[in-house]
Amino acid sequence: MKTEDKIHKQLAENPIILYMKGVPTNPQCGFSGKTVGILTETEIPFAYVNVLEAPFIREKLPSISHWPTYPQLFVNGELVGGCDIVEEMSQNGSLLPLLQSAAPIQSEAETASLSIKAVEQLVKQGIKDALVLVEGEGCDLTITVVSAEFTDLTLVKKQQLVMATLTEPLASGKLHAVSVKAYTPDEWQAYKWINHLDYCRYSYNFNCVLKGS
């Protein structure tokens, strides 16, 4: 698929989409971070594309939108603008109604990837006490689930329990290449502690190198 066709497909399938530098949880520029913050405050879901990981889109989109910089917010396939415009619309009260009026995804787009929030909700519906952490984008996600329901289960059984909550999107192709990590609360605490120790060892060794030890 040509880059231009891919962009038009993204715009058609996502009523609200932000082309940004980085991801919402880790923006790679101040303007992208500010725009994400404003959109997040509306509590209206939006899709995003990290143009730093999509160089062809980063290069091609300005010729389609006639907007040279990032981020770029689109609603219903139309360019809204960059950070300054989004901020101005938020302040004058015109942003929220625009986002609320965004057309729902049509049937053709229902095969598009699930949002991270939707994935979290599906898992929590099936595993009531679950703490759900989702990393990645599009159809390729790493899903970490912490639940007391995993107690005394084998690793395979834990993963099967999580995957059972995602049967429909996996069957429809909205999700694929999903990686699942499942922990009991005690296992999760131990995992975080081990990572903390590894970080401390790395920091200690790095400081020793800086000091010439």
N, C-alpha and C positions, 0 to 999 in steps of 0.2 A: 504494500500500500504506500502510495506517495505521501510525503509529509503533509502536503496541503490537504489531501483527502483525510488523513488521520486527524488533523486539526478540526476539520469540518465535522467529522464523526464525533469527536469529543464535545464539540459545541452543541450538536444535535441531541446527544444522549444525556447531557448534564445541564439542567436549567440554570444552575448557578455554578460557575467554575472559575477558579483563580489560577492564573499562570504566575508562578512565584519562584523566587530563589530559595531553595530549601524545602522543608516540609513544615506543616503547621506546628508540630511539636519542636521543631528546631530550624527556624528561619535563618537564612544565611545572609540577610541584609536587613537593615533597619526598616526600610519602607515595606518590605514583605511582612516583617514582624508586626508592624503597626496595623497593616491592613488585616492580617489574620486576627489580631486582637479585636478590631472593630467588628468583623464578621462573627467572631465567636460570641461576642456580647449579645448578638441578636438571637442566638440559640437556634438559628436556621441552618440546617446541614448544607454544606457546599463541597463540591469536588475540587481537586487541585492537581496541578501538574508541576513537578519540580523541573524547571527548565535547565538547571545545572546538570541534571542527569539525562536530559533530552536535548542535546545540542542542535539537532536538526530543527526541532520545534522552536527552540530559542532563536535560531537564525531566521526561520520562515515566518513566524507569527507577526512580527512588525509589518511585513509587507501586506498581510491580510487585514490587520486591524488598523493600520496606519497610525500606530502608536509605538514610539521607538524604545521605550524603557519598560522595566518590570518593577512591580507586579502589574498584571492586567486582569481586571475583573469583568467577566461576561455574565449577563443575565438574559435568558431566553435567546441565546445566540448573538446578542448585541453587546458591543463594548460599552461598559460603563465608564471605565477610566482607570487611572492609577491611584496611588496612595492618597494624593492630595484631594482628588475628586471624591473618593470614598469617604475620607475624613470630613470633607465639607458637607456631603449629603447626610452623613451621620449626625452632624451638628444641627443641620437645618430640618431634620426629621423626615427627609425624603427617601432615605436608604431603606428603612425597615418596610414601608409599604411596597417598595419595588421588589424586595426580596420575597415578601409574602405573596406577591402576585405572580411570582415565577411559575411558569406552566409546569405541571407535573410531568414526570418522565413518561413518554408514550410507550405503547406496547413493544415497539421495535427495540426500545432502549431498556426494556425490562430484563434483557439478557446481559446488561452491563454489570460490571462488578459491584458488589455490595459495599456500602460505606462501612468504615470502621465502627461507627456507632451502631449500625444495624447488626454487625457481627457480634458486638458485645451484648446487645439485647437478646439475640437468639441464644447465646450461650447461657445467659443469666436466666432465661425462661426455662431452660432445661435443667440447670444446676443452680438452685435458688441462692445458695450462699457464696456463689463464685465471685472471686476477684479476677477480673479479666483485663489483660494487657495485650494490646494488638500493635504489632510493628509491621512496617512495609506499606505497600500501596497497591491499588488495583486488585487483581486477582491473586497476587502472590503475597501471602501474609504469614507472619509468625505469631501464633496465638498462645499466650501463656495464661494458664488458668490455675488458680489456687482455691481449693475447696476441701472441707472436712469430709465430703463424700468420697474422696479418694483414699481414705484411710483403709489400710489392709488390702488395697487393690494392687495388682501387678501393674507395671508400666504400660503394658499393652492394654489392659482393661481401662486404665485411666484415659488413655488416648482415645479408645473406642467410645467412652462415655462422652467425651468432648465432641468427637466427630458426629455422634448421633444427634447432637443438637443442631448440626449444620447439614443434615441430610438433603434438604430441598435445594439450597444454593449450590451444593456440590453436584447434585444430579443435573441441575439446570445449566451448569457452567458459569454461574456467577462467581464461584470460587473454584480455584484449582491451585495445585502446588502449595497447599496449606501445610505448614509445619506446626505441630502441637507440642507444647511443653506443659506437663501437668504435675502439680505439687500439692501435698498436704500443707496445712499451715506450718507445721514443724519443719518440713522439708524446705519450704520457701524461706523461712528464717535462716536455716542452715546454709542454703544457697547464697543468700545475700551476705551472710557473714563470711563465707569463703571468698566471695568476690571482693569484699571489703579488705580482707587480709591480703589478697593478691594485689589490690591497688596500693595498699600500704607498703608491701614489699617492693613494688615497682617504684613508688615515690622515694623510698629509702635508697634503693640502688641508684636511681637517677640523681638524687642529691649527692650521693657519694661520688659519682662520676664528676659532677659539677665542682665538688670540693677537692677533687684529685685524690680521694681516699683509695 
